[in-house]
Amino acid sequence: MVNKLSIKSLGIVFLVLLLVVVAFIIYDSSHGERSFRSSLVSIDTAKVTSISIYPKSLFHKEVRIFKEGNYWKVNLTNGKSAVVPNSKVQDLLSQLLEVKPESVVGQSEKQWKEFNVDTSGTRVKVFEGGKNTLDLIIGKFTYQQPRTMLTYVRVEGDDNIYQTNEFLDFVFNHDANYFRDDAVVKDNYLSWNKLTFTYPADSSFQLVKTNGKWGINGSSVDSAKIANYLSSLSNMEDPNFIDNPDQSIFRKAEYTLTIQTPRFGAINVSAFADTSNIVITSSQYPDTYFDGKKADFWKRVFVSRDSFIKK
């Protein structure tokens, strides 16, 4: 009798334990979370007002991108700010939204340093008004076959270290100049009819389109060379900025290119030179100055008459 009661009691205990386990599994599956977060980034891109980046390449000095009216700008080291194209801001936000955790590679603060998600990583903060809606630390990256870049990240306030299939270092680990608008000229060259090259001595000339064909003072020209030059010029960019040029250099332009456009009127691209510098500026993007000597940029803009002549 005792044995039967003992077996019956054990059966009841086992049944109760089984019900508890089943109830816990059902509750966990319906109310609990995955073993790791399914999402790391939750931002409303339409409400974002600023992005602060602390790149490891700059020893974590802040690069702040912010919205001012209808424009995005970035703070420069000289205390001024420069325009950032909307497309670059959207690329940044889109890249953040792509960050998905694939796995957890660590769950302890002791492991942060190993994956560079401590103070050594690049930090990204996103603000919507006065609210900080994202605080992400981007750690080291690794290359995995076939052709996959993996990045380790951590969200501030979460001890877990996540692996994501994104190459985030390439996007965020940069100085302010990387994000600013580096356009010199931006227009549709098919609408242009005249370019005037004003050079020293007697080397000036005009490139004129008549009846759909370009020419130089009646000389026979190479249409393919002209098309290549105009195509390049119409979307010309240069990442080599000069933010504090010597103002004395602007007394007189050494070279000037004037583009007659139906949309913007005359666009003037000018080169100012002294014994050590060549500074290029465009009327389309005033107060932005480019280093003409870097990679002989000035030679790409101010080409010679002979470069168009058919040989």
LINWO-V202862 format. One record per backbone hydrogen bond with DSSP energy under -1.0 kcal/mol. NH is the residue of the N-H (numbers start at 1). CO is the residue of the C=O. Records with the same first field share a line. If there is no record, write none. Layout:
NH->CO + CO
This chain:
5->1
6->2
7->3
8->4
9->5
10->6
11->7
12->8
13->9
14->10
15->11
16->12
17->13
18->14
19->15
20->16
21->17
22->18
23->19
24->20
25->21
26->22
27->23
28->24
29->25
30->26
31->27
47->44
49->127
50->127
51->65
52->125
53->63
54->123
58->55
59->56
60->55
63->53
65->51
66->73
67->49
68->71
71->68
73->66
74->82
75->64
76->80
79->76
82->74
84->72
89->85
90->86
91->87
92->88
93->89
94->90
95->91
96->92
97->93
98->94
99->96
102->163
105->161
106->161
111->108
112->109
115->111
116->113
117->112
121->118
122->138
123->54
124->136
125->52
126->134
127->50
128->131
131->128
133->126
134->126
136->124
137->154
138->122
139->152
140->115
142->150
144->148
148->144
150->142
151->164
152->140
153->162
154->137
156->135
158->155
161->106
162->153
163->103
164->151
166->164
168->166
172->168
173->169
174->172
178->175
179->176
180->176
181->83
184->236
185->236
187->234
191->188
192->189
195->207
196->258
197->205
198->256
203->200
205->197
207->195
208->215
209->193
210->213
213->210
215->208
219->216
222->308
226->222
227->223
228->224
229->225
230->226
231->227
232->228
233->229
234->230
236->233
238->182
241->239
242->289
249->246
250->247
254->271
255->271
256->198
257->269
258->196
259->267
260->194
261->265
265->261
267->259
269->257
270->281
271->255
272->279
274->277
279->272
280->290
281->270
283->268
288->285
290->280
291->240
292->278 + 290
296->293
297->294
298->292
299->296
300->297
301->297
302->298
303->301
308->305
310->220
